[in-house]
Amino acid sequence: MNFVLACMTFLLAASNISSQIPQDSILQAKVLLADIDSLESTLWKTHQNPLTYCNRKEFDDAFDAARSQVRKGATFYDFASLMAQTLRVMK
């Protein structure tokens, strides 16, 4: 339940931001990296077991890959897609 709430909050915040930021503009990496860190931390604090369908290495690798991609540059659309892909590791 908490995981669903966290995801819904993230998606609502993202949709609110999308109306303010052109989807093709490059966002600041440090802001996106902080968002990734916040999401990962929230998952560990609120989800009963984020490792139900993946192991710790797969989970960490997914978030590390997201951070690596963001450092190369990301638009709003890229970031939203990347976060969906990152969360998919939890199935």
N, C-alpha and C positions, 0 to 999 in steps of 0.2 A: 504494500500500500504506500509506504513512504517513497519507494523507488518510483512508483507511478506519479506520485505528487511532485517529486523532484524533476522528473522528465517533463511533466506538464508545465511546471514553473519555467523551466529552461525554454521550452518551445514558445510559451506565451511571451517571455522576455525577448526572445529572438524575433518573434513576429512584430512586437512593438518597435524594436530597433530597426527592423527592415523598412518601416515607413519613414524613418529618419535618415537612413544611409543608403545611397545608391548601391544596388547589388553588385555592380562591377567595380566599385572602389576598393582599393587595397586597404585593409585594416591594419592597425598597428599590431605587430607581432607580440609585443609585451602585454598588451591588453588581452589578446586571444590566449596567450600562454597562461595568464592569470585565470581566465575563464576555464581552461582545461584543468588546471590545478584545483580550482574550486569544485568543478564537477566531480573529479576523482575523489576528492576529500569528502564531498557530500555522499557519494555512493558508499564509501567505506563506513561513514557514520550512520547512515540511515537504512541501508539495505541489509536484510537479515543475513544473506549470504551471497555476495556478488560472484562467488566462485562456484556456484551451483553447476553451471554448464561450461565452465572453462577453468583452466588452472591459473595459478598466480602469474606464471611466465606469460601466458597468452594475454591476460588482462594487462599486465605491465607493458608488454610489447605493443598492444593496441594504443595505449595512451602515449607511449614513447614515439610511435610512428606519427601520431597526430601532432605532437610537439615538433617533430622534425619537419613535417610538411608545412606547418604554420611558419616556421623560421624561414622557409623559402618564399613566403608571401601567400596571402589568401584574401580572396574577396569574401563578401558576406555569404554569397551562395556557396563558395568553396568550403567555408568554415561550417556552415550548416550541414552540408553533405558529409564532411569529414567527421563531425560529431555523431551523425547517424551511423556512419560506418564503424566508428570507435565503439559505440554502445552495442553494436550488433555482436560483438565478441561475447556478451552476456546472454545472447539469444533471447 
